[in-house]
Amino acid sequence: SGMGEFYATIFIAERVYRVRGDAEGSASGGFVVPKDPYSMELAGDGLFHLSGELTLIVSPEAADDASTDSSATSPDEVSHQQAVDSVLDDLPWDTATWPEALLAELLEILANVVDVAEVNESSPVAD
């Protein structure tokens, strides 16, 4: 069992939300015979309670407004930049002091975890 803070980014259609709050829960289980003999497998049950705030950080409307006021060529580019800026704002480090190559590598890793444009195009969830 345990408790602490949680942070999540949720992609629904063309909107990106940030969720922050508190988490507490417990789990129990154990090792079971794995399907792949070169791996380990756990089975069990858990119960978790999450409470927090949901904040809209990127929307098509905001991207359209920002694209008319900036040098970006499309709302998709603006949405992507808003998502990147939001992630950077939430990091516990001051990335302004990082070498450019290191920051670029971090952004590449984060972009490969979830591609905002890809999620927006393929999301089946309606507004």
A tleap script that builds the chain and sets N, CA, C and O, in Angstrom:
source leaprc.protein.ff14SB
mol = sequence {
  NSER GLY MET GLY GLU PHE TYR ALA THR ILE
  PHE ILE ALA GLU ARG VAL TYR ARG VAL ARG
  GLY ASP ALA GLU GLY SER ALA SER GLY GLY
  PHE VAL VAL PRO LYS ASP PRO TYR SER MET
  GLU LEU ALA GLY ASP GLY LEU PHE HIE LEU
  SER GLY GLU LEU THR LEU ILE VAL SER PRO
  GLU ALA ALA ASP ASP ALA SER THR ASP SER
  SER ALA THR SER PRO ASP GLU VAL SER HIE
  GLN GLN ALA VAL ASP SER VAL LEU ASP ASP
  LEU PRO TRP ASP THR ALA THR TRP PRO GLU
  ALA LEU LEU ALA GLU LEU LEU GLU ILE LEU
  ALA ASN VAL VAL ASP VAL ALA GLU VAL ASN
  GLU SER SER PRO VAL ALA CASP
}
set mol.1.N position { 0.845 -1.179 0.000 }
set mol.1.CA position { 0.000 0.000 0.000 }
set mol.1.C position { 0.885 1.235 0.000 }
set mol.1.O position { 2.057 1.179 0.373 }
set mol.2.N position { 0.311 2.339 -0.421 }
set mol.2.CA position { 1.081 3.565 -0.455 }
set mol.2.C position { 0.225 4.749 -0.818 }
set mol.2.O position { -0.958 4.617 -1.132 }
set mol.3.N position { 0.849 5.914 -0.767 }
set mol.3.CA position { 0.162 7.141 -1.125 }
set mol.3.C position { 1.175 8.136 -1.641 }
set mol.3.O position { 2.365 8.032 -1.342 }
set mol.4.N position { 0.715 9.090 -2.405 }
set mol.4.CA position { 1.597 10.108 -2.958 }
set mol.4.C position { 0.871 10.953 -3.977 }
set mol.4.O position { -0.358 10.951 -4.047 }
set mol.5.N position { 1.646 11.675 -4.767 }
set mol.5.CA position { 1.073 12.529 -5.792 }
set mol.5.C position { 1.105 11.806 -7.128 }
set mol.5.O position { 1.945 10.932 -7.347 }
set mol.6.N position { 0.187 12.172 -8.025 }
set mol.6.CA position { 0.236 11.624 -9.371 }
set mol.6.C position { 0.088 12.750 -10.377 }
set mol.6.O position { -0.447 13.818 -10.078 }
set mol.7.N position { 0.575 12.483 -11.571 }
set mol.7.CA position { 0.508 13.424 -12.682 }
set mol.7.C position { 0.222 12.613 -13.931 }
set mol.7.O position { 0.846 11.574 -14.147 }
set mol.8.N position { -0.702 13.061 -14.752 }
set mol.8.CA position { -1.012 12.347 -15.988 }
set mol.8.C position { -1.386 13.349 -17.067 }
set mol.8.O position { -1.900 14.431 -16.783 }
set mol.9.N position { -1.121 12.972 -18.301 }
set mol.9.CA position { -1.564 13.733 -19.459 }
set mol.9.C position { -2.566 12.862 -20.198 }
set mol.9.O position { -2.291 11.699 -20.491 }
set mol.10.N position { -3.729 13.427 -20.500 }
set mol.10.CA position { -4.797 12.670 -21.150 }
set mol.10.C position { -5.082 13.300 -22.510 }
set mol.10.O position { -5.261 14.513 -22.620 }
set mol.11.N position { -5.122 12.470 -23.531 }
set mol.11.CA position { -5.411 12.912 -24.887 }
set mol.11.C position { -6.796 12.411 -25.272 }
set mol.11.O position { -7.026 11.204 -25.345 }
set mol.12.N position { -7.716 13.336 -25.518 }
set mol.12.CA position { -9.071 12.991 -25.947 }
set mol.12.C position { -9.374 13.831 -27.184 }
set mol.12.O position { -9.423 15.060 -27.124 }
set mol.13.N position { -9.573 13.150 -28.294 }
set mol.13.CA position { -9.799 13.807 -29.582 }
set mol.13.C position { -8.671 14.796 -29.826 }
set mol.13.O position { -7.505 14.402 -29.839 }
set mol.14.N position { -8.988 16.071 -30.019 }
set mol.14.CA position { -7.954 17.060 -30.314 }
set mol.14.C position { -7.598 17.894 -29.092 }
set mol.14.O position { -6.994 18.959 -29.222 }
set mol.15.N position { -7.960 17.430 -27.931 }
set mol.15.CA position { -7.667 18.166 -26.703 }
set mol.15.C position { -6.671 17.388 -25.850 }
set mol.15.O position { -6.646 16.157 -25.844 }
set mol.16.N position { -5.852 18.154 -25.131 }
set mol.16.CA position { -4.886 17.557 -24.218 }
set mol.16.C position { -5.177 18.121 -22.832 }
set mol.16.O position { -5.271 19.335 -22.648 }
set mol.17.N position { -5.316 17.230 -21.868 }
set mol.17.CA position { -5.617 17.625 -20.489 }
set mol.17.C position { -4.477 17.205 -19.568 }
set mol.17.O position { -3.787 16.218 -19.823 }
set mol.18.N position { -4.294 17.956 -18.515 }
set mol.18.CA position { -3.344 17.608 -17.463 }
set mol.18.C position { -4.157 17.271 -16.225 }
set mol.18.O position { -5.107 17.974 -15.879 }
set mol.19.N position { -3.777 16.195 -15.565 }
set mol.19.CA position { -4.428 15.803 -14.319 }
set mol.19.C position { -3.351 15.723 -13.252 }
set mol.19.O position { -2.320 15.078 -13.441 }
set mol.20.N position { -3.597 16.377 -12.138 }
set mol.20.CA position { -2.685 16.323 -10.987 }
set mol.20.C position { -3.508 16.089 -9.743 }
set mol.20.O position { -4.645 16.547 -9.630 }
set mol.21.N position { -2.911 15.364 -8.809 }
set mol.21.CA position { -3.631 15.156 -7.570 }
set mol.21.C position { -2.941 14.179 -6.662 }
set mol.21.O position { -1.733 13.960 -6.752 }
set mol.22.N position { -3.719 13.601 -5.792 }
set mol.22.CA position { -3.213 12.653 -4.806 }
set mol.22.C position { -3.686 11.248 -5.155 }
set mol.22.O position { -4.774 11.045 -5.694 }
set mol.23.N position { -2.837 10.299 -4.831 }
set mol.23.CA position { -3.166 8.890 -5.074 }
set mol.23.C position { -2.903 8.102 -3.806 }
set mol.23.O position { -1.947 8.369 -3.077 }
set mol.24.N position { -3.755 7.137 -3.555 }
set mol.24.CA position { -3.504 6.195 -2.474 }
set mol.24.C position { -4.100 4.858 -2.873 }
set mol.24.O position { -5.098 4.794 -3.590 }
set mol.25.N position { -3.489 3.817 -2.409 }
set mol.25.CA position { -4.014 2.516 -2.785 }
set mol.25.C position { -3.213 1.380 -2.199 }
set mol.25.O position { -2.238 1.570 -1.472 }
set mol.26.N position { -3.662 0.198 -2.543 }
set mol.26.CA position { -2.976 -1.005 -2.080 }
set mol.26.C position { -3.121 -2.080 -3.145 }
set mol.26.O position { -4.057 -2.071 -3.943 }
set mol.27.N position { -2.188 -2.990 -3.136 }
set mol.27.CA position { -2.217 -4.097 -4.092 }
set mol.27.C position { -1.616 -5.321 -3.431 }
set mol.27.O position { -0.794 -5.218 -2.521 }
set mol.28.N position { -2.040 -6.479 -3.904 }
set mol.28.CA position { -1.462 -7.729 -3.420 }
set mol.28.C position { -1.403 -8.696 -4.586 }
set mol.28.O position { -2.196 -8.607 -5.524 }
set mol.29.N position { -0.484 -9.594 -4.520 }
set mol.29.CA position { -0.337 -10.565 -5.600 }
set mol.29.C position { 0.953 -11.335 -5.443 }
set mol.29.O position { 1.574 -11.333 -4.380 }
set mol.30.N position { 1.334 -11.973 -6.484 }
set mol.30.CA position { 2.561 -12.746 -6.435 }
set mol.30.C position { 2.976 -13.216 -7.816 }
set mol.30.O position { 2.293 -12.968 -8.809 }
set mol.31.N position { 4.100 -13.894 -7.856 }
set mol.31.CA position { 4.614 -14.418 -9.110 }
set mol.31.C position { 3.805 -15.631 -9.546 }
set mol.31.O position { 3.396 -16.449 -8.722 }
set mol.32.N position { 3.580 -15.736 -10.844 }
set mol.32.CA position { 2.913 -16.902 -11.427 }
set mol.32.C position { 3.808 -17.441 -12.541 }
set mol.32.O position { 4.744 -16.773 -12.980 }
set mol.33.N position { 3.511 -18.637 -12.982 }
set mol.33.CA position { 4.296 -19.236 -14.058 }
set mol.33.C position { 4.063 -18.417 -15.334 }
set mol.33.O position { 2.924 -18.289 -15.782 }
set mol.34.N position { 5.128 -17.865 -15.920 }
set mol.34.CA position { 4.958 -17.018 -17.102 }
set mol.34.C position { 4.741 -17.833 -18.374 }
set mol.34.O position { 5.145 -18.992 -18.467 }
set mol.35.N position { 4.092 -17.195 -19.354 }
set mol.35.CA position { 3.921 -17.816 -20.666 }
set mol.35.C position { 5.268 -17.931 -21.371 }
set mol.35.O position { 5.549 -18.928 -22.035 }
set mol.36.N position { 6.090 -16.909 -21.222 }
set mol.36.CA position { 7.439 -16.904 -21.797 }
set mol.36.C position { 8.404 -17.328 -20.699 }
set mol.36.O position { 8.520 -16.629 -19.693 }
set mol.37.N position { 9.108 -18.461 -20.860 }
set mol.37.CA position { 9.983 -18.948 -19.788 }
set mol.37.C position { 11.176 -18.037 -19.493 }
set mol.37.O position { 11.859 -18.230 -18.488 }
set mol.38.N position { 11.436 -17.051 -20.350 }
set mol.38.CA position { 12.547 -16.129 -20.127 }
set mol.38.C position { 12.073 -14.808 -19.525 }
set mol.38.O position { 12.779 -13.800 -19.586 }
set mol.39.N position { 10.889 -14.821 -18.952 }
set mol.39.CA position { 10.348 -13.607 -18.348 }
set mol.39.C position { 9.764 -13.928 -16.979 }
set mol.39.O position { 9.729 -15.081 -16.551 }
set mol.40.N position { 9.309 -12.879 -16.308 }
set mol.40.CA position { 8.624 -13.048 -15.028 }
set mol.40.C position { 7.222 -12.481 -15.194 }
set mol.40.O position { 7.007 -11.559 -15.981 }
set mol.41.N position { 6.284 -13.027 -14.461 }
set mol.41.CA position { 4.909 -12.549 -14.550 }
set mol.41.C position { 4.321 -12.448 -13.151 }
set mol.41.O position { 4.509 -13.327 -12.309 }
set mol.42.N position { 3.610 -11.359 -12.929 }
set mol.42.CA position { 2.926 -11.131 -11.660 }
set mol.42.C position { 1.422 -11.159 -11.892 }
set mol.42.O position { 0.945 -10.780 -12.962 }
set mol.43.N position { 0.695 -11.599 -10.907 }
set mol.43.CA position { -0.764 -11.547 -10.946 }
set mol.43.C position { -1.245 -11.062 -9.589 }
set mol.43.O position { -0.669 -11.407 -8.557 }
set mol.44.N position { -2.286 -10.275 -9.595 }
set mol.44.CA position { -2.794 -9.783 -8.323 }
set mol.44.C position { -3.943 -8.827 -8.523 }
set mol.44.O position { -4.476 -8.677 -9.622 }
set mol.45.N position { -4.309 -8.192 -7.443 }
set mol.45.CA position { -5.404 -7.229 -7.432 }
set mol.45.C position { -4.934 -5.950 -6.766 }
set mol.45.O position { -4.073 -5.967 -5.887 }
set mol.46.N position { -5.507 -4.856 -7.195 }
set mol.46.CA position { -5.175 -3.584 -6.584 }
set mol.46.C position { -6.388 -2.683 -6.520 }
set mol.46.O position { -7.318 -2.814 -7.315 }
set mol.47.N position { -6.372 -1.781 -5.583 }
set mol.47.CA position { -7.440 -0.805 -5.423 }
set mol.47.C position { -6.776 0.551 -5.206 }
set mol.47.O position { -5.991 0.723 -4.273 }
set mol.48.N position { -7.096 1.512 -6.071 }
set mol.48.CA position { -6.466 2.819 -5.990 }
set mol.48.C position { -7.523 3.905 -6.028 }
set mol.48.O position { -8.553 3.765 -6.687 }
set mol.49.N position { -7.260 4.978 -5.319 }
set mol.49.CA position { -8.147 6.131 -5.284 }
set mol.49.C position { -7.334 7.333 -5.741 }
set mol.49.O position { -6.305 7.660 -5.151 }
set mol.50.N position { -7.807 7.991 -6.806 }
set mol.50.CA position { -7.142 9.176 -7.328 }
set mol.50.C position { -8.082 10.362 -7.170 }
set mol.50.O position { -9.269 10.259 -7.479 }
set mol.51.N position { -7.568 11.472 -6.696 }
set mol.51.CA position { -8.367 12.695 -6.616 }
set mol.51.C position { -7.487 13.859 -7.026 }
set mol.51.O position { -6.325 13.939 -6.630 }
set mol.52.N position { -8.044 14.757 -7.819 }
set mol.52.CA position { -7.241 15.876 -8.284 }
set mol.52.C position { -8.021 16.786 -9.201 }
set mol.52.O position { -9.252 16.781 -9.218 }
set mol.53.N position { -7.269 17.582 -9.976 }
set mol.53.CA position { -7.869 18.560 -10.868 }
set mol.53.C position { -7.506 18.243 -12.306 }
set mol.53.O position { -6.383 17.833 -12.599 }
set mol.54.N position { -8.466 18.435 -13.203 }
set mol.54.CA position { -8.286 18.240 -14.629 }
set mol.54.C position { -8.216 19.617 -15.277 }
set mol.54.O position { -9.119 20.433 -15.088 }
set mol.55.N position { -7.148 19.890 -16.046 }
set mol.55.CA position { -6.962 21.182 -16.684 }
set mol.55.C position { -6.767 20.995 -18.180 }
set mol.55.O position { -5.937 20.188 -18.598 }
set mol.56.N position { -7.517 21.730 -18.989 }
set mol.56.CA position { -7.340 21.701 -20.437 }
set mol.56.C position { -6.092 22.502 -20.775 }
set mol.56.O position { -5.986 23.671 -20.403 }
set mol.57.N position { -5.132 21.877 -21.486 }
set mol.57.CA position { -3.911 22.605 -21.831 }
set mol.57.C position { -3.766 22.838 -23.330 }
set mol.57.O position { -3.056 23.759 -23.733 }
set mol.58.N position { -4.413 22.038 -24.165 }
set mol.58.CA position { -4.365 22.236 -25.612 }
set mol.58.C position { -5.741 21.939 -26.183 }
set mol.58.O position { -6.355 20.925 -25.852 }
set mol.59.N position { -6.225 22.835 -27.048 }
set mol.59.CA position { -7.494 22.594 -27.731 }
set mol.59.C position { -7.386 23.143 -29.146 }
set mol.59.O position { -6.551 24.009 -29.407 }
set mol.60.N position { -8.211 22.656 -30.059 }
set mol.60.CA position { -8.169 23.184 -31.429 }
set mol.60.C position { -8.435 24.685 -31.476 }
set mol.60.O position { -7.822 25.402 -32.266 }
set mol.61.N position { -9.346 25.159 -30.633 }
set mol.61.CA position { -9.674 26.582 -30.620 }
set mol.61.C position { -8.464 27.416 -30.213 }
set mol.61.O position { -8.177 28.440 -30.832 }
set mol.62.N position { -7.757 26.983 -29.177 }
set mol.62.CA position { -6.572 27.707 -28.716 }
set mol.62.C position { -5.477 27.662 -29.773 }
set mol.62.O position { -4.774 28.650 -29.984 }
set mol.63.N position { -5.331 26.519 -30.436 }
set mol.63.CA position { -4.319 26.389 -31.484 }
set mol.63.C position { -4.643 27.305 -32.661 }
set mol.63.O position { -3.744 27.924 -33.229 }
set mol.64.N position { -5.933 27.396 -33.035 }
set mol.64.CA position { -6.332 28.288 -34.128 }
set mol.64.C position { -6.033 29.736 -33.775 }
set mol.64.O position { -5.510 30.484 -34.601 }
set mol.65.N position { -6.365 30.140 -32.537 }
set mol.65.CA position { -6.104 31.506 -32.090 }
set mol.65.C position { -4.613 31.798 -32.074 }
set mol.65.O position { -4.179 32.856 -32.528 }
set mol.66.N position { -3.828 30.863 -31.554 }
set mol.66.CA position { -2.387 31.071 -31.443 }
set mol.66.C position { -1.720 31.073 -32.806 }
set mol.66.O position { -0.741 31.794 -33.000 }
set mol.67.N position { -2.218 30.289 -33.762 }
set mol.67.CA position { -1.569 30.232 -35.073 }
set mol.67.C position { -1.736 31.544 -35.832 }
set mol.67.O position { -0.906 31.865 -36.683 }
set mol.68.N position { -2.788 32.312 -35.547 }
set mol.68.CA position { -2.950 33.601 -36.205 }
set mol.68.C position { -2.046 34.652 -35.578 }
set mol.68.O position { -1.747 35.667 -36.207 }
set mol.69.N position { -1.606 34.419 -34.336 }
set mol.69.CA position { -0.762 35.382 -33.638 }
set mol.69.C position { 0.710 35.011 -33.641 }
set mol.69.O position { 1.519 35.766 -33.101 }
set mol.70.N position { 1.099 33.874 -34.231 }
set mol.70.CA position { 2.490 33.440 -34.151 }
set mol.70.C position { 3.022 33.119 -35.533 }
set mol.70.O position { 2.305 33.232 -36.527 }
set mol.71.N position { 4.290 32.716 -35.592 }
set mol.71.CA position { 4.927 32.370 -36.856 }
set mol.71.C position { 4.706 30.910 -37.223 }
set mol.71.O position { 5.234 30.455 -38.238 }
set mol.72.N position { 3.946 30.164 -36.434 }
set mol.72.CA position { 3.679 28.752 -36.744 }
set mol.72.C position { 2.862 28.676 -38.029 }
set mol.72.O position { 2.071 29.569 -38.332 }
set mol.73.N position { 3.066 27.599 -38.775 }
set mol.73.CA position { 2.389 27.481 -40.061 }
set mol.73.C position { 1.051 26.768 -39.974 }
set mol.73.O position { 0.257 26.854 -40.911 }
set mol.74.N position { 0.775 26.073 -38.892 }
set mol.74.CA position { -0.495 25.352 -38.803 }
set mol.74.C position { -0.931 25.204 -37.356 }
set mol.74.O position { -0.107 25.274 -36.444 }
set mol.75.N position { -2.240 24.996 -37.143 }
set mol.75.CA position { -2.724 24.743 -35.778 }
set mol.75.C position { -2.097 23.496 -35.159 }
set mol.75.O position { -1.890 23.450 -33.946 }
set mol.76.N position { -1.789 22.469 -35.986 }
set mol.76.CA position { -1.149 21.262 -35.447 }
set mol.76.C position { 0.205 21.577 -34.837 }
set mol.76.O position { 0.555 21.050 -33.781 }
set mol.77.N position { 0.978 22.448 -35.511 }
set mol.77.CA position { 2.282 22.829 -34.966 }
set mol.77.C position { 2.109 23.584 -33.648 }
set mol.77.O position { 2.870 23.376 -32.703 }
set mol.78.N position { 1.111 24.457 -33.593 }
set mol.78.CA position { 0.852 25.211 -32.365 }
set mol.78.C position { 0.439 24.259 -31.252 }
set mol.78.O position { 0.921 24.385 -30.127 }
set mol.79.N position { -0.455 23.298 -31.545 }
set mol.79.CA position { -0.881 22.315 -30.542 }
set mol.79.C position { 0.307 21.535 -30.016 }
set mol.79.O position { 0.440 21.321 -28.811 }
set mol.80.N position { 1.169 21.112 -30.929 }
set mol.80.CA position { 2.355 20.351 -30.517 }
set mol.80.C position { 3.234 21.207 -29.607 }
set mol.80.O position { 3.700 20.731 -28.572 }
set mol.81.N position { 3.464 22.471 -29.988 }
set mol.81.CA position { 4.313 23.342 -29.177 }
set mol.81.C position { 3.684 23.610 -27.816 }
set mol.81.O position { 4.395 23.668 -26.813 }
set mol.82.N position { 2.355 23.776 -27.761 }
set mol.82.CA position { 1.683 23.977 -26.475 }
set mol.82.C position { 1.866 22.756 -25.583 }
set mol.82.O position { 2.096 22.895 -24.382 }
set mol.83.N position { 1.767 21.567 -26.157 }
set mol.83.CA position { 1.952 20.346 -25.377 }
set mol.83.C position { 3.376 20.248 -24.862 }
set mol.83.O position { 3.591 19.890 -23.703 }
set mol.84.N position { 4.361 20.563 -25.711 }
set mol.84.CA position { 5.770 20.520 -25.301 }
set mol.84.C position { 6.016 21.529 -24.188 }
set mol.84.O position { 6.631 21.199 -23.174 }
set mol.85.N position { 5.536 22.765 -24.373 }
set mol.85.CA position { 5.726 23.796 -23.350 }
set mol.85.C position { 5.103 23.382 -22.023 }
set mol.85.O position { 5.682 23.622 -20.964 }
set mol.86.N position { 3.935 22.767 -22.073 }
set mol.86.CA position { 3.267 22.323 -20.854 }
set mol.86.C position { 4.085 21.262 -20.133 }
set mol.86.O position { 4.223 21.295 -18.910 }
set mol.87.N position { 4.627 20.321 -20.899 }
set mol.87.CA position { 5.462 19.276 -20.295 }
set mol.87.C position { 6.691 19.899 -19.653 }
set mol.87.O position { 7.052 19.539 -18.532 }
set mol.88.N position { 7.338 20.831 -20.348 }
set mol.88.CA position { 8.539 21.472 -19.799 }
set mol.88.C position { 8.219 22.259 -18.533 }
set mol.88.O position { 9.016 22.275 -17.595 }
set mol.89.N position { 7.062 22.908 -18.501 }
set mol.89.CA position { 6.664 23.661 -17.306 }
set mol.89.C position { 6.491 22.759 -16.093 }
set mol.89.O position { 6.695 23.194 -14.960 }
set mol.90.N position { 6.116 21.503 -16.325 }
set mol.90.CA position { 5.842 20.593 -15.218 }
set mol.90.C position { 7.048 19.798 -14.746 }
set mol.90.O position { 6.968 19.096 -13.738 }
set mol.91.N position { 8.157 19.894 -15.452 }
set mol.91.CA position { 9.343 19.154 -15.017 }
set mol.91.C position { 9.897 19.768 -13.732 }
set mol.91.O position { 9.786 20.976 -13.528 }
set mol.92.N position { 10.487 18.954 -12.872 }
set mol.92.CA position { 11.031 19.488 -11.623 }
set mol.92.C position { 12.384 20.178 -11.803 }
set mol.92.O position { 12.987 20.606 -10.819 }
set mol.93.N position { 12.869 20.293 -13.035 }
set mol.93.CA position { 14.170 20.900 -13.298 }
set mol.93.C position { 14.002 22.176 -14.099 }
set mol.93.O position { 13.008 22.355 -14.803 }
set mol.94.N position { 14.987 23.068 -13.987 }
set mol.94.CA position { 14.999 24.288 -14.787 }
set mol.94.C position { 15.703 23.970 -16.101 }
set mol.94.O position { 16.931 24.013 -16.179 }
set mol.95.N position { 14.926 23.650 -17.131 }
set mol.95.CA position { 15.517 23.238 -18.406 }
set mol.95.C position { 16.137 24.406 -19.164 }
set mol.95.O position { 16.836 24.192 -20.154 }
set mol.96.N position { 15.893 25.635 -18.717 }
set mol.96.CA position { 16.488 26.793 -19.384 }
set mol.96.C position { 18.009 26.774 -19.271 }
set mol.96.O position { 18.704 27.367 -20.097 }
set mol.97.N position { 18.520 26.099 -18.257 }
set mol.97.CA position { 19.973 26.048 -18.054 }
set mol.97.C position { 20.617 24.827 -18.700 }
set mol.97.O position { 21.837 24.673 -18.642 }
set mol.98.N position { 19.829 23.968 -19.307 }
set mol.98.CA position { 20.356 22.740 -19.919 }
set mol.98.C position { 21.039 23.044 -21.246 }
set mol.98.O position { 20.659 23.986 -21.940 }
set mol.99.N position { 22.045 22.249 -21.600 }
set mol.99.CA position { 22.606 22.352 -22.955 }
set mol.99.C position { 21.518 22.013 -23.975 }
set mol.99.O position { 20.676 21.149 -23.731 }
set mol.100.N position { 21.544 22.690 -25.101 }
set mol.100.CA position { 20.499 22.511 -26.115 }
set mol.100.C position { 20.383 21.059 -26.579 }
set mol.100.O position { 19.276 20.570 -26.805 }
set mol.101.N position { 21.510 20.369 -26.723 }
set mol.101.CA position { 21.485 18.975 -27.192 }
set mol.101.C position { 20.784 18.067 -26.182 }
set mol.101.O position { 20.044 17.162 -26.569 }
set mol.102.N position { 21.016 18.305 -24.892 }
set mol.102.CA position { 20.387 17.482 -23.858 }
set mol.102.C position { 18.872 17.707 -23.828 }
set mol.102.O position { 18.101 16.755 -23.717 }
set mol.103.N position { 18.458 18.959 -23.925 }
set mol.103.CA position { 17.030 19.265 -23.943 }
set mol.103.C position { 16.372 18.665 -25.189 }
set mol.103.O position { 15.263 18.137 -25.109 }
set mol.104.N position { 17.042 18.743 -26.326 }
set mol.104.CA position { 16.501 18.159 -27.560 }
set mol.104.C position { 16.333 16.653 -27.416 }
set mol.104.O position { 15.359 16.082 -27.908 }
set mol.105.N position { 17.287 16.007 -26.739 }
set mol.105.CA position { 17.187 14.556 -26.528 }
set mol.105.C position { 15.994 14.218 -25.629 }
set mol.105.O position { 15.267 13.263 -25.901 }
set mol.106.N position { 15.791 14.994 -24.565 }
set mol.106.CA position { 14.641 14.769 -23.685 }
set mol.106.C position { 13.333 14.943 -24.454 }
set mol.106.O position { 12.424 14.123 -24.325 }
set mol.107.N position { 13.234 16.002 -25.247 }
set mol.107.CA position { 12.013 16.238 -26.016 }
set mol.107.C position { 11.777 15.130 -27.036 }
set mol.107.O position { 10.630 14.767 -27.298 }
set mol.108.N position { 12.836 14.592 -27.609 }
set mol.108.CA position { 12.696 13.468 -28.546 }
set mol.108.C position { 12.129 12.248 -27.829 }
set mol.108.O position { 11.254 11.563 -28.358 }
set mol.109.N position { 12.629 11.978 -26.628 }
set mol.109.CA position { 12.124 10.843 -25.840 }
set mol.109.C position { 10.647 11.051 -25.516 }
set mol.109.O position { 9.838 10.140 -25.693 }
set mol.110.N position { 10.296 12.242 -25.046 }
set mol.110.CA position { 8.904 12.524 -24.696 }
set mol.110.C position { 7.998 12.458 -25.925 }
set mol.110.O position { 6.869 11.975 -25.835 }
set mol.111.N position { 8.476 12.933 -27.060 }
set mol.111.CA position { 7.672 12.893 -28.284 }
set mol.111.C position { 7.422 11.467 -28.733 }
set mol.111.O position { 6.380 11.177 -29.320 }
set mol.112.N position { 8.366 10.570 -28.468 }
set mol.112.CA position { 8.194 9.179 -28.876 }
set mol.112.C position { 7.281 8.411 -27.933 }
set mol.112.O position { 6.748 7.366 -28.307 }
set mol.113.N position { 7.094 8.910 -26.720 }
set mol.113.CA position { 6.192 8.244 -25.786 }
set mol.113.C position { 4.764 8.395 -26.282 }
set mol.113.O position { 4.027 7.413 -26.376 }
set mol.114.N position { 4.374 9.623 -26.598 }
set mol.114.CA position { 3.040 9.879 -27.149 }
set mol.114.C position { 3.176 10.978 -28.188 }
set mol.114.O position { 3.599 12.089 -27.871 }
set mol.115.N position { 2.822 10.676 -29.413 }
set mol.115.CA position { 2.837 11.652 -30.490 }
set mol.115.C position { 1.473 12.331 -30.518 }
set mol.115.O position { 0.474 11.718 -30.896 }
set mol.116.N position { 1.435 13.601 -30.115 }
set mol.116.CA position { 0.173 14.325 -29.998 }
set mol.116.C position { -0.577 14.328 -31.323 }
set mol.116.O position { -1.787 14.104 -31.338 }
set mol.117.N position { 0.103 14.573 -32.422 }
set mol.117.CA position { -0.565 14.623 -33.723 }
set mol.117.C position { -1.167 13.274 -34.073 }
set mol.117.O position { -2.281 13.207 -34.592 }
set mol.118.N position { -0.440 12.201 -33.794 }
set mol.118.CA position { -0.927 10.858 -34.108 }
set mol.118.C position { -2.154 10.520 -33.274 }
set mol.118.O position { -3.116 9.940 -33.778 }
set mol.119.N position { -2.117 10.884 -32.000 }
set mol.119.CA position { -3.260 10.620 -31.125 }
set mol.119.C position { -4.467 11.411 -31.598 }
set mol.119.O position { -5.580 10.886 -31.620 }
set mol.120.N position { -4.261 12.671 -31.977 }
set mol.120.CA position { -5.375 13.494 -32.433 }
set mol.120.C position { -6.037 12.909 -33.671 }
set mol.120.O position { -7.262 12.944 -33.789 }
set mol.121.N position { -5.248 12.371 -34.597 }
set mol.121.CA position { -5.796 11.839 -35.838 }
set mol.121.C position { -6.534 10.527 -35.631 }
set mol.121.O position { -7.526 10.261 -36.309 }
set mol.122.N position { -6.062 9.704 -34.701 }
set mol.122.CA position { -6.609 8.358 -34.600 }
set mol.122.C position { -7.574 8.155 -33.440 }
set mol.122.O position { -8.130 7.068 -33.286 }
set mol.123.N position { -7.779 9.171 -32.633 }
set mol.123.CA position { -8.625 9.003 -31.460 }
set mol.123.C position { -10.085 8.812 -31.843 }
set mol.123.O position { -10.647 9.634 -32.567 }
set mol.124.N position { -10.712 7.725 -31.359 }
set mol.124.CA position { -12.114 7.488 -31.683 }
set mol.124.C position { -13.086 8.213 -30.762 }
set mol.124.O position { -14.297 8.143 -30.970 }
set mol.125.N position { -12.578 8.907 -29.749 }
set mol.125.CA position { -13.442 9.544 -28.759 }
set mol.125.C position { -14.014 10.834 -29.333 }
set mol.125.O position { -13.273 11.646 -29.886 }
set mol.126.N position { -15.295 11.026 -29.210 }
set mol.126.CA position { -15.955 12.244 -29.696 }
set mol.126.C position { -15.958 13.300 -28.611 }
set mol.126.O position { -15.859 12.985 -27.425 }
set mol.127.N position { -16.072 14.562 -29.022 }
set mol.127.CA position { -16.124 15.673 -28.057 }
set mol.127.C position { -17.442 15.703 -27.338 }
set mol.127.O position { -17.664 16.569 -26.492 }
savepdb mol mol.pdb
quit
